[in-house]
Amino acid sequence: MKPYTSKYSSIVDFSSPALKRHKMLRHFKDKLAEWGVAVGGVGVIVAILLIFLYLLYEVVPLFRSASMSSVATYSLPASSAEKNLYFAMEEQAEIGLKLDSNGQVIFFKTNTGRVIHTESIPVPEGATITCLAEADPATHVLALAFSNGQAIVFKHEYDIRFADDNQRTITPKISYPYGKEYISLAENTAFSHLALRDTDEALIIAGSGKDAFVVKALNKEENFLSGEVTLTEQLLSVPKLPGTINGLLIDPDQRWIFAALDSDHLAILDIKDKENPVINAVIDVTEDGSSLTAMRFLLGGISLLLGDSSGHINQWFFVRNDTNEWQLKKIRGFKLSDSAIVNIAPEHRRKGFVAADAQGNIGIFNTTAQRTLIKQSVMDKSIAGIAISPRANALLVENLQGEVGFWDVNNTHPEVSWSALWDKVWYESYTEPKYIWQSSASTNDFEPKLSLMPLSFGTLKAAFYAMLLAAPLAICGAIYTAYFMAPAMRRKVKPVIELMEALPTVILGFLAGLWLAPFVENTLAGIFVLLLFMPVCMLLFAYLWAQLPGSIRHRIPDGWQAAILIPVVLLVGWISLQLSAPIEGFLFDGDIRHWIQEATGLDYDQRNALVVGLAMGFAVIPTIFSIAEDAIFSVPKHLTYGSLALGATPWQTLTRVVLLTASPGIFSALMIGLGRAVGETMIVLMATGNTPIMDANIFEGMRTLAANIAVEMPESEVGSSHYRVLFLAALVLFLFTFVVNTMAELIRHRLRKRYSSL
């Protein structure tokens, strides 16, 4: 049978080789496209997963537990009868120092105990050493008091040199910054407690003994020509303290002297006026009948660490009370064991400390994070001395029998905890617990403030004000463009709005910071008038337009009515800005910013959330508009025509059919716009004061997570707590957008399922 043919058709041979090759090529292209799409999709998922894993890799070390491991145990060549007065280590934790009650200074290798150098502090003839004081662990300045009422100030130093073969040599020595002359405190008085504080202005020494309490200041005067420093002695007339002194400390500013009295009280002596020192307060610093057993300053000398016989260590520092006077207040507490605290050693560069009890237990704590990092038994007997290295990575411990233990400490990020990141923290010198982000300062005794709450709040604040402006304008514009606007006009308007998204955000931020912020400040009253009257005037114009005769209204083609609003918008905007100065002068005495501060208590910052809302809203509008407009325009026309055919008005059709059908796409547009606002960096960075504060005030600035990462990441030390907390901020931002997008997708699917039957 011959195949059918006609003049309009030709014979097709489906078995021809050319057609088979064509079918095979088409099948290959289909498979290639299918696999390409699959590989691309999987690649996107893998890339996102790798980003998440990398962020997690940088963040996980923040939450690893601290640990200690024993390196060596040995005995130093000294009699067990000689009391250990002082223990220390140099920067590299390679050389240790021990000072005994005979004035013998032993420098030794920390990992083996091998003695490398010994020196003797000159002791006056016929006198003995009674006590020792340390000015500050970082300065290495010490003082010894003798039984004849004299004292000497000395310092341990370490000379580091590198040989030709790049081998490091550390040479320890003892120096005397004030010479080997003795400082006379009180003749023939044996002091049992000594305190020392050395600054560029003066050296102050305080000593207490039986029925004696002496404070002497050695004021320094430098000759500008020769550079020679002369000392002028001044004996302070201190009042008698109400009790027996068991410990003394002088703060770094040389204003306060803290004296432990008897077993449970602390006397605070104010020596700001050296001519007339006064007792500021005498307070009870123990609880439940325990006694004060140890007292040291935390790094910086602002906080006092007080250990008691029940194993507690409490942190105290001055705060302003209701009458604006300084008052010593207990801030937080730690507990090592049930045994008495015998020694406290503060870290040299962080707000941490090591404590030892009478049973040979060691504890490492951090005050800012309020963390107990390590509790470990290191000695079978009571501990005579402890020393932590300047880098806090090594520990020296000696018991009463002279046995020394050298421990390696792994405690990289002690200042990070859940409470430090997300809860209010009572920082030093603050009147109350607060959320603070302040990651660095110019001094080594700075307390890092790494709360992520101000940054998270700033991120949400910026996104809120941006969405407050962008969402209504973008959604309403999308509705009008897709549903009411003429197709010819839509083909012009939609590309122009989408082209706005191509503007670099750094340019928008630059314009917002240098032009928009001053403009808003100078015409703030006009801005409020514009925001208030623009919608009113547009509605009024629409009403008046509807009242015109049809012969006039029909001259404008259907769907082109929006074009006549352009001159209205421009005219209302111009009039509003021109009215700014008259309204500000008539209603606000010529200064609306001052009026806002006086009437509402709100501060006005030039680069504030209002500027961010305007600039970032402008950047977010194209994203929301484009997606929402496509969703509305894609609603099947038969639904619209069917609704109209059943008697519904265009507005009823829009609200009850079109918007419901397009709601999944509109919701997606809002969520994507929110994600864009949350992750925006350059606009927020350049258009705000970039201050990490928690204030919903629209006239105050903020700092967002993204902007903070951009500002501080280049300056952070790789591997430091600051560095990893910035990665944690990035992870928080990543998880936030992931959660928001996941919820948006779930809601979008639910909306699609619900309204798919329309």
Salt bridges, closest charged atoms under 4 A:
GLU34 OE1 - LYS31 NZ 3.76
GLU58 OE1 - ARG724 NH1 2.93
GLU91 OE1 - ARG349 NH2 2.37
GLU91 OE2 - ARG391 NE 2.92
GLU94 OE2 - ARG168 NH2 2.23
GLU119 OE2 - HIS117 NE2 2.93
GLU134 OE1 - ARG296 NH2 3.13
ASP136 OD2 - ARG197 NH1 3.61
GLU157 OE2 - LYS155 NZ 3.97
GLU157 OE1 - LYS173 NZ 3.86
ASP159 OD2 - ARG161 NE 2.96
ASP198 OD1 - LYS220 NZ 2.77
GLU233 OE1 - LYS216 NZ 3.16
ASP264 OD1 - HIS265 ND1 2.65
ASP270 OD2 - ARG255 NH2 3.27
GLU287 OE2 - LYS330 NZ 3.34
ASP338 OD1 - LYS335 NZ 3.16
GLU347 OE1 - ARG350 NE 2.76
GLU398 OE2 - LYS98 NZ 2.79
GLU428 OE1 - LYS351 NZ 2.86
GLU498 OE2 - LYS494 NZ 2.41
GLU521 OE2 - ARG593 NE 3.91
ASP591 OD1 - ARG593 NH2 3.71
GLU598 OE2 - HIS594 NE2 3.92
GLU629 OE2 - ARG490 NE 2.50
GLU629 OE1 - LYS494 NZ 3.91
ASP630 OD1 - LYS494 NZ 3.19
GLU680 OE1 - ARG676 NE 3.48
GLU712 OE2 - ARG703 NH1 2.80
GLU712 OE1 - HIS722 NE2 2.59
GLU745 OE2 - ARG748 NH2 2.49
GLU745 OE2 - HIS749 NE2 2.94
